[in-house]
């Protein structure tokens, strides 16, 4: 083979290599592929890619899992960042909205959750341990048909729900450090979630509630983690937790046993776990806890 032919072959090979490298670069990928890559980044880092070039400016906006976790920034800067982000996204669907911050005012939180509700959020997670006022179950979520999962964490403040609450598709409800303070409202919360499958109450108190009964008919998993620290027994705290367990398959309880637990119609129960310590101020024998 002559020198001319070798040069021609080498040139063609170099062209093929250059084409391969171009195909492998980010700039050659479709927007759908780039968006998939962005979905693996922490949400805040995905937003920061908007400064790379004009094409990337709004590429992140269809991301449907929004995790807003406050770090070192002030509450005001944090809230402004969330507001700008939600404004740029417009009405794109939100699959999950997570808010973790040190906010101490209720109205801004309600406004943010309202935006998520208008975007048909399915999973809402709120960690609001610095709020020092009673927390109304977010008004914009009270009748949201798209909602399937809710997780709310408080700082032992009363959780207030509207008597007409109706979450027809909610399947998982986790409440942490909340105070249930009225029997009628507590029952309204349970009856307003007809297809609830998992209920997890962690470090919650039941102030002014004497009996908690009739959980959702489709409830399959009930997890109650009572506070492990000492707490003087208050006679207005719920004394008995009555569970109509027609479909209940799993029951787990840990803590100080402030309640008697009584499960009715538990033929489907597959897993039962009870562990913890009995407080000196409200000592019950395990035999008195009826299962």
BAFI-3210 file (N, C-alpha, C; in Angstrom, 3 decimals, decimal comma, padded with zeros to 6 digits):
// residues 291
n [1|2|3|4|5|6|7|8|9|10|11|12|13|14|15|16|17|18|19|20|21|22|23|24|25|26|27|28|29|30|31|32|33|34|35|36|37|38|39|40|41|42|43|44|45|46|47|48|49|50|51|52|53|54|55|56|57|58|59|60|61|62|63|64|65|66|67|68|69|70|71|72|73|74|75|76|77|78|79|80|81|82|83|84|85|86|87|88|89|90|91|92|93|94|95|96|97|98|99|100|101|102|103|104|105|106|107|108|109|110|111|112|113|114|115|116|117|118|119|120|121|122|123|124|125|126|127|128|129|130|131|132|133|134|135|136|137|138|139|140|141|142|143|144|145|146|147|148|149|150|151|152|153|154|155|156|157|158|159|160|161|162|163|164|165|166|167|168|169|170|171|172|173|174|175|176|177|178|179|180|181|182|183|184|185|186|187|188|189|190|191|192|193|194|195|196|197|198|199|200|201|202|203|204|205|206|207|208|209|210|211|212|213|214|215|216|217|218|219|220|221|222|223|224|225|226|227|228|229|230|231|232|233|234|235|236|237|238|239|240|241|242|243|244|245|246|247|248|249|250|251|252|253|254|255|256|257|258|259|260|261|262|263|264|265|266|267|268|269|270|271|272|273|274|275|276|277|278|279|280|281|282|283|284|285|286|287|288|289|290|291]
n.u [000,848|000,596|002,138|000,344|-002,133|-001,999|-001,948|-004,486|-006,092|-005,366|-006,321|-009,072|-009,506|-008,878|-010,941|-013,131|-012,550|-012,704|-015,396|-016,531|-015,699|-017,090|-019,725|-019,700|-019,619|-021,171|-022,559|-023,664|-025,688|-029,166|-031,811|-033,486|-031,845|-029,838|-031,358|-032,041|-029,526|-029,083|-030,963|-029,765|-028,171|-027,781|-030,550|-030,090|-027,559|-028,153|-029,698|-027,727|-026,342|-027,455|-025,982|-024,088|-024,403|-026,478|-028,248|-028,485|-029,844|-032,574|-032,839|-033,077|-035,594|-037,817|-037,354|-038,753|-038,558|-038,193|-035,974|-035,585|-033,344|-032,258|-029,093|-026,370|-027,279|-029,259|-032,624|-034,222|-032,826|-032,920|-035,686|-036,211|-034,708|-036,093|-038,544|-037,851|-036,991|-039,312|-040,884|-039,549|-039,908|-042,565|-045,665|-044,961|-045,230|-044,939|-043,410|-042,304|-042,073|-039,893|-039,138|-036,864|-036,025|-035,153|-037,245|-039,394|-041,858|-045,228|-046,865|-045,219|-044,401|-046,837|-047,459|-045,493|-046,059|-048,556|-047,978|-046,720|-048,910|-050,557|-049,152|-049,799|-048,636|-047,362|-045,980|-045,271|-043,060|-042,292|-040,135|-040,137|-038,999|-038,458|-040,637|-042,697|-045,349|-048,753|-049,303|-051,188|-052,494|-051,317|-053,298|-053,726|-053,382|-055,480|-057,595|-056,429|-056,272|-054,186|-052,284|-050,243|-048,351|-047,357|-045,266|-044,653|-042,818|-042,517|-042,011|-042,988|-045,500|-048,946|-050,889|-053,124|-056,039|-058,420|-061,897|-063,137|-061,252|-060,001|-058,393|-058,229|-056,494|-054,311|-051,720|-049,583|-048,753|-046,763|-046,011|-044,128|-043,016|-045,332|-048,361|-051,343|-054,336|-057,080|-059,815|-061,882|-060,873|-058,618|-059,747|-061,056|-058,930|-058,004|-060,298|-060,551|-058,789|-059,240|-057,966|-055,605|-052,610|-050,269|-049,433|-047,464|-046,480|-044,309|-042,662|-044,882|-047,500|-050,618|-052,625|-055,394|-056,850|-058,695|-059,361|-058,249|-059,549|-060,839|-059,025|-058,087|-059,851|-058,391|-055,886|-052,688|-050,143|-049,040|-047,179|-045,898|-043,923|-043,328|-042,254|-038,978|-037,792|-038,175|-041,400|-043,735|-046,703|-049,748|-053,071|-054,908|-053,955|-054,151|-055,540|-056,061|-055,516|-057,382|-057,595|-058,970|-058,363|-058,894|-057,563|-054,981|-051,569|-049,073|-047,747|-045,959|-044,477|-042,723|-041,170|-042,476|-044,878|-047,446|-050,034|-052,779|-052,869|-055,149|-056,097|-058,491|-060,092|-057,840|-056,949|-055,318|-052,840|-049,366|-046,895|-045,678|-044,368|-043,162|-041,521|-039,545|-039,512|-041,201|-042,571|-041,949|-043,961|-046,238|-046,919|-047,439|-048,199|-046,952|-048,794|-051,161|-051,375|-053,174|-053,294]
n.v [-001,185|002,198|005,345|007,437|006,194|005,217|007,603|008,532|006,597|006,996|009,557|009,203|007,506|009,230|011,075|009,480|008,977|011,546|012,054|010,195|011,133|013,554|012,709|011,579|013,732|016,025|018,092|017,070|015,442|014,563|016,624|015,199|013,136|014,566|015,722|013,452|012,788|015,005|014,512|012,850|014,403|016,328|018,441|021,238|021,507|020,687|022,841|024,797|024,243|025,802|028,040|027,325|027,528|029,024|027,080|025,384|026,844|026,642|023,974|022,315|022,646|020,790|018,842|016,768|016,092|017,828|018,999|020,917|021,896|023,571|024,982|026,660|029,171|032,135|032,244|033,981|034,277|031,639|031,148|032,998|031,886|029,475|030,515|031,829|029,615|027,994|029,758|029,891|027,286|027,162|025,673|023,019|019,553|018,317|015,693|015,057|017,045|018,402|019,943|021,288|023,160|026,108|027,791|030,064|031,085|030,719|031,428|031,892|029,250|027,962|029,264|028,287|025,522|025,648|026,353|023,995|022,285|023,258|022,320|019,707|017,947|014,827|013,622|014,876|016,355|017,713|019,303|020,927|021,944|024,264|025,866|027,602|027,741|026,538|024,068|024,145|021,550|021,681|023,929|023,930|021,326|019,888|018,801|017,496|015,561|014,275|013,607|011,222|010,507|011,700|013,425|014,857|016,775|018,108|020,359|019,318|020,633|021,539|019,769|020,770|019,952|020,343|019,730|018,750|017,452|015,673|013,233|011,435|009,634|009,180|007,208|006,802|008,047|009,897|011,162|013,229|014,186|015,605|016,961|015,578|016,953|016,991|014,888|014,644|015,968|014,452|011,980|012,828|013,260|010,622|009,350|010,805|009,774|007,433|005,312|004,861|003,153|002,915|004,062|006,076|007,123|009,070|009,827|011,275|013,029|012,666|014,720|015,515|013,568|010,749|008,226|006,524|005,473|003,369|003,447|004,010|001,869|000,354|000,143|-001,210|-001,229|-000,228|001,896|002,889|004,957|005,729|008,484|008,031|009,283|010,517|011,505|013,260|011,636|012,611|012,907|013,525|012,550|010,208|007,139|004,693|002,848|001,897|-000,427|-001,211|-003,847|-005,034|-005,281|-005,152|-005,876|-005,476|-004,456|-002,281|-001,207|001,019|002,403|004,070|002,948|004,388|003,873|001,528|-000,996|-002,234|-004,579|-005,296|-007,894|-009,203|-011,076|-011,134|-010,332|-010,294|-009,481|-008,551|-006,347|-005,293|-003,194|-001,605|000,747|000,968|003,837|005,286|006,924|006,102|003,278|000,241|-003,179|-005,498|-007,373|-006,060|-004,655|-005,107|-007,406]
n.w [000,000|-000,905|000,162|-000,079|000,095|002,739|004,150|003,505|004,713|007,377|007,789|007,471|009,652|011,741|011,471|012,084|014,764|015,852|015,404|017,083|019,569|019,637|019,709|022,196|023,942|026,298|025,092|022,829|023,551|023,901|025,284|027,022|027,885|029,198|031,218|032,645|033,639|035,287|037,232|039,045|040,583|043,638|044,375|044,571|043,393|040,817|039,960|039,877|037,560|035,645|035,011|033,221|030,375|027,816|026,876|029,049|030,905|031,701|031,816|034,001|035,056|034,653|036,582|038,995|041,647|044,438|046,698|049,327|051,494|054,221|054,883|055,695|055,128|055,779|057,144|055,668|053,210|052,390|052,057|050,034|047,968|047,533|046,699|044,264|042,806|042,584|041,146|038,681|037,808|037,190|036,410|036,348|037,067|040,405|041,920|044,405|047,294|049,454|052,469|054,588|057,229|059,198|059,712|061,436|061,114|060,194|057,945|055,545|055,086|054,587|052,187|050,423|050,422|049,306|046,662|045,832|046,043|043,999|041,891|041,844|043,796|044,949|047,032|050,120|052,331|055,376|057,535|060,351|062,824|064,178|064,298|066,421|066,922|066,980|064,509|061,703|059,801|056,593|054,818|052,064|051,407|052,362|050,860|048,730|045,983|044,664|046,480|048,013|049,907|053,076|055,297|058,303|060,516|063,708|066,533|069,026|068,971|068,773|066,443|064,130|062,455|059,821|060,295|057,999|056,502|053,710|052,145|049,625|048,383|049,950|051,139|052,865|056,007|058,073|061,177|063,233|066,451|067,044|068,494|069,273|070,093|070,423|070,543|068,614|066,329|065,885|065,191|062,906|061,187|060,771|059,678|057,398|055,629|053,728|052,347|053,600|054,232|055,718|058,872|060,820|063,858|065,520|068,462|069,398|071,149|072,889|073,709|075,632|074,443|074,905|073,957|071,149|068,293|065,653|063,266|059,772|057,510|055,672|056,721|056,973|058,113|061,229|063,129|066,122|067,830|070,870|072,975|074,268|076,365|079,756|080,768|082,551|083,458|082,147|083,082|081,061|078,778|076,061|076,975|075,971|073,044|070,541|068,044|065,070|063,423|060,826|058,361|059,183|059,111|060,193|063,284|065,247|068,219|070,271|073,214|076,131|076,844|077,262|076,707|076,713|074,347|072,098|069,874|067,515|065,695|064,358|062,471|060,207|061,017|060,802|061,766|064,901|067,158|070,214|072,342|074,926|077,709|080,858|082,263|085,518|086,475|085,274|085,441|083,922|083,713|081,355|080,753|080,949|078,661|075,965|073,345]
ca.u [000,000|001,412|002,096|-000,880|-003,243|-001,864|-002,367|-005,926|-006,657|-005,137|-007,229|-010,413|-009,533|-008,925|-012,291|-014,016|-012,278|-013,247|-016,848|-016,862|-015,537|-018,152|-020,942|-019,580|-019,617|-022,480|-023,265|-024,308|-026,760|-030,518|-032,228|-034,043|-030,726|-029,200|-032,247|-031,889|-028,259|-029,275|-031,821|-028,933|-027,482|-028,593|-031,388|-029,457|-026,475|-028,782|-030,072|-026,512|-025,882|-028,082|-025,024|-023,102|-024,612|-027,871|-029,043|-028,684|-030,443|-033,842|-032,881|-033,379|-036,941|-038,772|-037,067|-040,000|-038,269|-037,632|-035,467|-035,097|-032,782|-031,490|-027,774|-025,794|-027,892|-030,282|-033,982|-034,728|-032,196|-033,414|-037,050|-036,141|-034,212|-037,197|-039,529|-037,351|-036,956|-040,679|-041,365|-038,941|-040,458|-043,929|-046,659|-044,493|-045,671|-044,010|-043,617|-041,993|-041,679|-039,291|-038,731|-036,180|-035,475|-035,241|-038,232|-040,211|-043,116|-046,090|-047,445|-044,358|-044,431|-048,123|-047,396|-044,676|-046,806|-049,653|-047,421|-046,544|-050,239|-051,033|-048,402|-050,260|-047,611|-047,766|-045,267|-044,938|-042,285|-042,032|-039,401|-040,315|-038,800|-038,278|-041,910|-043,127|-046,791|-049,509|-049,236|-052,347|-052,196|-051,350|-054,650|-053,776|-053,312|-056,624|-058,453|-055,610|-056,494|-052,957|-051,363|-050,163|-047,440|-047,148|-044,374|-044,562|-042,060|-042,696|-041,260|-044,003|-046,546|-050,229|-051,213|-054,539|-056,574|-059,795|-062,816|-063,552|-060,098|-060,297|-057,240|-058,766|-055,479|-053,150|-051,404|-048,594|-048,755|-045,791|-046,037|-043,067|-042,976|-046,573|-049,266|-052,775|-054,864|-058,533|-060,224|-062,700|-060,007|-057,762|-060,538|-061,319|-057,738|-057,979|-061,429|-060,388|-057,791|-059,900|-057,131|-054,313|-052,059|-049,208|-049,484|-046,285|-046,464|-043,005|-042,512|-046,090|-048,292|-052,062|-053,139|-056,836|-057,451|-058,852|-059,396|-058,007|-060,156|-061,260|-058,097|-058,610|-060,203|-057,383|-054,587|-051,935|-048,953|-049,158|-045,918|-045,997|-042,697|-043,566|-041,001|-038,205|-037,384|-039,169|-042,405|-044,753|-047,973|-050,844|-054,299|-055,719|-053,346|-054,907|-055,340|-056,247|-055,449|-058,184|-057,266|-059,801|-057,318|-059,394|-056,539|-053,677|-050,598|-047,858|-047,870|-044,712|-044,562|-041,573|-041,292|-042,774|-046,205|-048,415|-051,371|-053,138|-053,162|-056,119|-056,315|-059,683|-060,163|-056,455|-056,663|-054,300|-051,613|-048,206|-045,718|-046,012|-043,155|-043,390|-040,313|-039,362|-039,481|-042,390|-042,202|-042,338|-045,163|-047,422|-046,422|-048,400|-047,561|-047,125|-050,020|-052,301|-051,425|-053,937|-053,035]
ca.v [000,000|003,387|006,340|008,227|005,404|005,176|008,898|008,613|005,746|007,639|010,705|008,682|006,998|010,379|011,626|008,595|009,187|012,854|011,938|009,439|012,020|014,554|012,046|011,309|014,946|016,391|019,012|016,325|014,613|015,136|017,232|014,178|012,410|015,483|015,852|012,219|012,918|016,006|013,972|012,153|015,406|017,033|019,406|022,550|021,437|020,627|024,209|025,567|024,013|026,782|029,083|026,792|028,148|029,371|025,862|024,767|027,805|026,143|022,534|021,628|022,957|019,664|017,918|016,706|015,829|019,074|018,855|022,193|021,685|024,739|024,661|027,768|030,438|032,644|031,835|034,869|033,896|030,312|031,286|033,693|030,903|028,565|031,265|032,012|028,303|027,595|030,673|029,497|025,998|027,315|024,696|021,642|018,634|017,999|014,356|015,125|018,347|018,225|021,218|021,136|024,474|026,692|028,863|030,169|031,745|029,741|031,871|031,576|027,805|027,694|029,754|027,363|024,273|025,944|026,258|022,563|021,702|023,641|021,488|018,328|017,190|013,501|013,288|016,133|016,092|018,993|019,223|022,302|021,829|025,574|026,566|027,621|027,998|025,353|023,884|023,649|020,682|022,693|024,094|023,605|019,868|019,267|018,052|017,283|014,181|013,665|013,339|009,810|010,350|012,910|013,285|016,144|016,733|019,341|020,474|019,116|021,637|020,954|019,597|021,086|019,584|020,793|018,580|018,232|016,973|014,527|012,873|010,158|008,716|009,141|005,838|006,782|009,236|009,839|012,375|013,189|015,273|016,376|016,771|015,465|017,564|016,920|013,576|014,761|016,315|013,299|011,005|013,392|013,004|009,216|009,024|011,514|009,080|006,120|004,245|004,887|001,817|002,976|005,179|006,055|008,218|009,020|010,825|012,103|013,018|012,661|015,592|015,709|012,458|009,647|006,964|006,646|004,266|003,360|003,879|003,716|000,458|-000,333|000,246|-002,466|-001,092|000,781|002,008|003,916|005,111|006,681|009,096|007,189|010,073|010,596|012,548|013,054|011,203|013,564|012,102|013,797|011,876|009,026|005,998|003,447|002,924|000,793|-000,591|-002,155|-004,336|-005,964|-005,507|-004,874|-006,952|-005,183|-003,517|-002,099|-000,170|001,181|003,565|003,963|002,339|005,270|003,426|000,131|-001,218|-003,312|-004,823|-006,093|-008,535|-009,178|-012,380|-011,010|-009,806|-011,133|-009,028|-007,824|-006,019|-004,371|-003,108|-000,304|000,822|001,518|004,968|005,142|007,696|005,487|001,913|-000,814|-004,447|-005,846|-008,183|-005,170|-004,162|-006,199|-007,589]
ca.w [000,000|-001,048|001,221|-000,251|000,634|004,191|004,661|003,372|005,747|008,661|007,873|007,714|011,015|012,628|011,374|012,850|016,181|016,214|015,436|018,288|020,722|019,625|020,150|023,606|024,748|026,822|024,207|021,754|024,092|023,893|026,541|027,897|028,488|030,141|032,366|033,414|034,361|036,338|038,289|040,019|041,387|044,634|043,660|044,526|042,408|039,490|039,611|039,608|036,187|034,753|034,649|032,283|029,075|027,599|026,724|030,356|031,825|032,237|031,588|035,259|035,556|034,734|037,686|039,765|043,057|044,941|048,059|049,836|052,826|054,641|055,444|056,459|054,755|056,687|056,800|054,618|051,935|052,044|051,559|048,739|046,989|047,207|045,927|042,887|042,153|042,252|040,112|037,405|037,394|036,698|036,850|036,124|038,124|041,483|042,470|045,834|047,813|050,774|053,045|055,870|057,501|060,536|059,675|062,641|060,753|059,543|056,676|054,392|054,829|053,942|050,810|049,634|050,273|048,378|045,299|045,553|045,848|042,660|040,937|042,048|044,506|045,391|048,257|050,798|053,544|056,032|058,792|060,827|064,262|064,792|064,390|067,815|066,959|066,543|063,061|060,997|058,668|055,519|054,299|050,637|051,245|053,028|049,928|047,534|045,534|044,145|047,590|048,406|051,048|053,873|056,454|058,977|061,765|064,467|067,788|070,061|068,878|068,420|065,033|063,973|061,143|059,598|060,417|056,696|055,753|052,845|051,312|049,134|047,861|050,840|051,526|053,934|056,846|059,168|061,988|064,237|067,430|066,972|069,622|068,976|071,304|070,531|070,043|067,407|065,203|065,623|064,461|061,578|060,373|060,368|058,810|056,127|054,801|053,633|051,781|054,278|054,453|056,719|059,806|061,686|064,817|066,196|069,528|069,435|072,372|072,634|074,755|075,574|073,704|075,852|073,219|069,716|067,729|064,259|062,224|058,439|057,323|054,850|057,376|057,007|058,953|062,273|063,856|067,149|068,610|071,942|073,444|075,169|077,522|080,819|080,613|083,580|082,895|082,270|082,999|079,883|077,633|075,667|077,860|075,245|071,589|070,024|066,629|064,330|062,533|059,815|057,338|059,772|058,959|060,951|064,389|065,978|069,235|071,144|074,079|077,552|077,027|077,892|076,346|076,467|072,934|071,921|068,455|067,260|064,367|063,886|061,855|059,164|061,603|060,518|062,515|066,123|067,900|071,327|073,156|075,547|079,166|081,493|083,131|086,922|086,752|084,645|085,288|083,587|083,396|079,952|080,622|080,838|077,296|075,357|071,920]
c.u [000,889|001,231|000,807|-002,076|-003,200|-002,329|-003,896|-006,607|-006,509|-006,079|-008,662|-010,561|-009,631|-010,305|-013,284|-013,828|-012,857|-014,764|-017,292|-016,751|-016,643|-019,464|-020,914|-019,613|-021,032|-023,270|-024,007|-025,495|-028,098|-030,854|-032,764|-032,938|-030,023|-030,047|-032,161|-030,599|-028,413|-030,074|-031,019|-028,159|-028,378|-029,319|-030,727|-028,324|-027,032|-029,179|-028,846|-025,962|-026,475|-027,121|-024,026|-023,193|-026,114|-028,750|-029,397|-029,488|-031,717|-033,968|-033,350|-034,854|-037,928|-038,494|-038,237|-039,797|-037,518|-037,263|-034,861|-034,658|-031,885|-030,174|-027,285|-026,458|-028,966|-031,653|-034,537|-034,149|-032,728|-034,810|-037,075|-035,669|-035,328|-038,230|-039,110|-037,378|-038,348|-041,253|-040,822|-039,521|-041,847|-044,831|-046,251|-044,839|-044,561|-044,353|-043,371|-041,522|-041,185|-038,758|-038,154|-035,536|-035,717|-036,238|-039,050|-041,516|-043,939|-046,537|-046,531|-044,346|-045,717|-048,092|-046,603|-045,418|-047,964|-049,187|-047,250|-047,883|-050,784|-050,318|-048,692|-049,209|-048,188|-047,185|-044,809|-044,271|-041,854|-041,346|-039,310|-040,145|-038,636|-039,577|-042,434|-044,597|-047,513|-049,520|-050,560|-051,861|-052,369|-052,698|-054,759|-053,718|-054,569|-057,487|-057,715|-055,655|-055,215|-052,026|-051,410|-049,282|-047,265|-046,260|-044,204|-043,842|-042,147|-041,812|-042,255|-044,984|-047,833|-050,426|-052,723|-054,987|-058,007|-060,732|-063,215|-062,386|-060,463|-059,127|-057,515|-057,725|-054,239|-052,924|-050,432|-048,630|-047,772|-045,791|-045,005|-043,160|-044,207|-047,435|-050,698|-053,516|-056,381|-059,003|-060,990|-061,848|-059,071|-058,499|-060,869|-060,138|-057,729|-059,100|-061,337|-059,377|-058,268|-059,032|-055,752|-053,849|-051,009|-049,361|-048,316|-046,321|-045,205|-042,893|-043,697|-046,780|-049,761|-052,745|-054,646|-057,566|-057,517|-058,854|-059,178|-058,508|-060,458|-060,251|-058,674|-058,796|-059,137|-055,991|-053,928|-050,751|-049,161|-047,882|-046,045|-044,713|-042,952|-042,235|-040,294|-037,743|-038,532|-040,118|-043,495|-046,088|-049,066|-052,143|-055,159|-055,120|-054,128|-054,548|-055,389|-056,209|-056,165|-057,986|-058,187|-058,945|-057,787|-058,331|-055,135|-052,758|-049,347|-048,159|-046,559|-044,883|-043,301|-041,816|-041,670|-044,140|-047,150|-049,846|-051,528|-053,422|-054,071|-056,436|-057,517|-059,612|-058,788|-056,041|-055,535|-052,949|-050,461|-047,000|-046,161|-044,734|-043,488|-042,125|-040,179|-039,351|-040,773|-041,985|-042,701|-043,668|-046,410|-047,094|-047,564|-047,616|-047,845|-048,410|-051,258|-052,433|-052,012|-053,718|-053,827]
c.v [001,242|004,354|007,139|007,494|005,354|006,484|009,045|007,790|006,389|008,822|010,264|008,173|008,150|011,028|010,794|008,804|010,520|012,806|011,206|010,313|013,059|013,956|011,816|012,543|015,304|017,245|018,311|015,499|015,334|015,701|016,196|013,401|013,288|015,644|014,621|012,260|013,888|015,449|013,227|013,123|015,881|018,190|020,776|022,578|021,368|022,024|025,020|025,336|025,021|027,876|028,611|027,446|028,372|028,133|025,260|025,647|027,284|024,626|021,775|021,724|021,779|018,672|017,941|016,389|017,035|018,912|020,185|021,980|022,859|024,304|025,849|029,104|030,850|032,175|032,686|034,503|032,547|030,394|031,997|032,746|029,948|029,277|031,460|030,696|027,874|028,482|030,271|028,180|026,133|026,236|023,250|020,772|018,399|016,616|014,358|016,526|018,142|019,565|020,969|022,479|024,942|027,851|028,861|030,907|030,791|030,161|031,605|030,092|027,419|028,116|028,804|026,049|024,465|025,864|024,792|021,892|022,030|022,858|020,005|017,440|015,863|013,149|014,595|015,816|017,427|018,755|020,636|022,360|023,184|026,383|026,471|027,984|026,712|025,266|023,353|022,694|021,551|022,741|023,649|022,104|019,164|018,403|017,754|015,817|013,500|013,199|011,870|009,585|011,703|012,559|014,677|015,956|018,096|019,342|020,418|020,271|020,953|020,907|019,755|020,730|020,084|019,583|017,966|017,711|015,723|014,303|011,491|009,164|008,633|007,718|005,763|008,104|009,016|011,184|012,221|014,408|016,172|016,058|016,723|015,940|017,524|015,659|013,664|015,066|015,166|012,246|011,498|013,153|011,572|008,879|009,733|010,891|007,643|004,996|004,212|003,472|001,798|004,235|005,039|007,303|008,093|010,167|011,786|011,973|013,161|013,425|015,805|014,636|011,267|008,284|007,254|005,362|004,455|003,990|003,522|002,214|-000,316|-000,308|-001,130|-002,417|000,061|000,756|003,169|003,898|006,175|007,260|008,195|007,951|010,172|011,763|012,310|012,690|012,222|012,791|012,387|013,162|010,609|007,831|004,682|003,701|001,686|000,722|-001,629|-002,708|-005,311|-006,284|-005,342|-006,094|-006,734|-004,156|-003,480|-000,963|-000,172|002,381|003,212|003,337|003,239|004,806|001,936|000,029|-002,427|-003,445|-005,750|-006,681|-008,559|-010,472|-012,309|-010,564|-010,790|-010,767|-008,187|-007,618|-004,993|-004,363|-001,700|-000,414|001,413|002,655|004,759|005,817|007,093|004,035|000,953|-002,110|-004,779|-006,635|-007,315|-004,567|-005,281|-006,266|-008,789]
c.w [000,000|000,110|001,156|000,345|002,159|004,815|004,615|004,460|007,128|008,855|008,169|009,147|012,017|012,627|012,178|014,357|016,651|016,337|016,705|019,529|020,784|020,132|021,657|024,493|025,162|025,853|023,084|022,238|024,018|025,261|027,523|028,617|029,525|031,407|033,258|034,229|035,529|037,516|039,353|040,913|042,523|043,954|043,523|043,505|040,990|039,030|039,218|038,211|035,207|034,314|033,590|030,912|028,894|027,508|028,077|031,307|032,484|032,085|032,826|035,655|035,548|035,861|038,661|041,238|043,608|046,415|048,485|051,284|053,179|055,272|056,266|056,161|055,756|056,225|055,664|053,263|051,458|051,436|050,208|047,635|046,567|046,338|044,483|042,133|041,707|041,154|038,742|036,891|036,788|037,259|036,587|037,321|039,140|042,028|043,980|046,194|049,234|051,260|054,433|056,193|058,917|060,555|060,971|062,388|059,903|058,143|055,476|054,046|054,118|052,471|049,915|049,383|049,303|046,933|044,913|045,286|044,461|041,571|041,155|042,706|044,987|046,759|048,897|052,133|054,142|057,374|059,350|062,340|064,947|064,848|065,815|067,948|066,572|065,028|062,538|059,914|057,430|054,812|052,844|050,386|051,740|052,108|048,626|047,112|045,066|045,253|047,997|049,634|051,743|055,062|057,057|060,307|062,432|065,699|068,945|070,134|068,426|066,908|064,874|062,567|061,042|059,678|059,082|055,864|054,968|051,902|050,732|048,652|048,743|051,344|052,701|054,683|057,985|059,872|063,103|065,143|067,344|068,189|069,106|070,221|071,411|069,837|068,721|066,178|064,851|064,818|063,059|060,647|059,874|059,385|057,466|055,196|054,582|053,096|052,426|054,600|055,557|057,553|060,772|062,563|065,661|067,198|069,581|070,789|072,001|073,755|074,587|074,797|074,650|075,176|071,742|069,073|066,254|063,307|060,857|058,207|056,557|055,466|057,472|057,963|059,941|063,108|064,831|067,971|069,668|072,415|074,446|076,402|078,523|080,566|081,656|082,953|083,194|082,121|081,777|078,635|077,341|076,542|077,102|073,744|071,053|068,519|066,021|063,193|061,487|058,771|057,870|059,678|059,818|062,035|065,154|066,969|070,076|072,050|075,507|077,846|077,828|077,632|076,613|074,980|072,806|070,440|068,295|065,853|063,701|063,197|060,843|059,711|061,424|061,372|063,701|066,923|068,958|072,174|073,742|077,059|079,683|082,416|084,557|087,207|086,138|084,356|085,027|083,377|081,945|079,749|080,498|079,450|076,446|073,852|071,416]
res [x|x|x|x|x|x|x|x|x|x|x|x|x|x|x|x|x|x|x|x|x|x|x|x|x|x|x|x|x|x|x|x|x|x|x|x|x|x|x|x|x|x|x|x|x|x|x|x|x|x|x|x|x|x|x|x|x|x|x|x|x|x|x|x|x|x|x|x|x|x|x|x|x|x|x|x|x|x|x|x|x|x|x|x|x|x|x|x|x|x|x|x|x|x|x|x|x|x|x|x|x|x|x|x|x|x|x|x|x|x|x|x|x|x|x|x|x|x|x|x|x|x|x|x|x|x|x|x|x|x|x|x|x|x|x|x|x|x|x|x|x|x|x|x|x|x|x|x|x|x|x|x|x|x|x|x|x|x|x|x|x|x|x|x|x|x|x|x|x|x|x|x|x|x|x|x|x|x|x|x|x|x|x|x|x|x|x|x|x|x|x|x|x|x|x|x|x|x|x|x|x|x|x|x|x|x|x|x|x|x|x|x|x|x|x|x|x|x|x|x|x|x|x|x|x|x|x|x|x|x|x|x|x|x|x|x|x|x|x|x|x|x|x|x|x|x|x|x|x|x|x|x|x|x|x|x|x|x|x|x|x|x|x|x|x|x|x|x|x|x|x|x|x|x|x|x|x|x|x|x|x|x|x|x|x|x|x|x|x|x|x]
***
